[in-house]
Amino acid sequence: MFAPITPTVRMLLILNIGIFVIQSFMGIPLNSFLSLKYLFSENFQPYQVFSYMFAHADFWHLFGNMIVLFFFGPMLENFMGSNKFLIFYVVCGIGAGLFHGLINYFEMLEMEEAIVSFRALPTPEKFLAFANEYANGFTGQQFFQYYNLVHEVFPDNPDDVKIQSEVVGVMESLRNSYLRNSSMLGASGATLGVLLGFGLLFPEMEIRLLFFPFFPIKAIYLVTFFAAYEIYSVIDQRPDDNIAHFAHIGGMLFSFIIIKFNLLKHR
């Protein structure tokens, strides 16, 4: 049902797996160098919009992306040709990174506006809203201190200038931490672009997955499920979800545009 492995897919597999092996078993911290930082931070470098898609956090992160590339990439490469498939893959990956960065930019604007609004009129309600939105990363003693400030110290003393200043400091600390530590890595944007491209070009092809459901499913239904899941995940916004769903959506969006408007003129 699937085509034999093709040259570009083989090269991408070797590159991704090779970088993971070097990172994991040779102690060379490539991920910190390759990952995509916040586009407007001092840690951002232009090459990162390309390099991030070849670095992975752990084995299962790598495995999930490479299994999609391994199964669905060869048919697209045979259909498009090796050079155009490589362009398609890279554009989906870069598009995913830029889309993720654009969403991060608007999120940072909202954070800045929340801090400015609090400075103008410091109220416990504004601080609580800010905490619910941005303070999910606190753990242990740090969490309890922050919790007390949000729910007890500041609400009990809303007009205390010193406490207001402490609150502003905490809010700015969260903003600065985000600017320093925000990063993304992984080939998911590119590989989900491949998956969507496969579904659009071969919508009626039936696929039997290695896991549930254990019956054939048409490619168009499979990619529709993945797209719907990513959109749902963005809406749901679970605090413990560290997956860059907007990057996934970005990769699929660029894939859709390329295929829909035949930008690579594969036919």
Buried (B, 14 or more C-beta within 10 A) or exposed (E): EEBEBBEBBBEBBEEBBEBBEEBBEEEEEBBEEBBBBBBEBEBBEEEBBBBBBBBBBEEEBBEBBBEBBBBBBBBBBBBBBBEBBBBBBBBBBBBBBBBBBEBBEEBBEEBEEBBEBBEEEBBBEBBBBBBEBBBBEBEEEEEEEBBEBBBEBBBEEBEBEEBBEBBBEBBEEBBEEBBEEBBBBBBBBBBBBBBBBBBBBBBEBEBEEEEEEEEEBBBBEBBBEBBEEBBEBBEEEEEEEEBBBBBBBBBBBBBBEBBEEEBBEBE
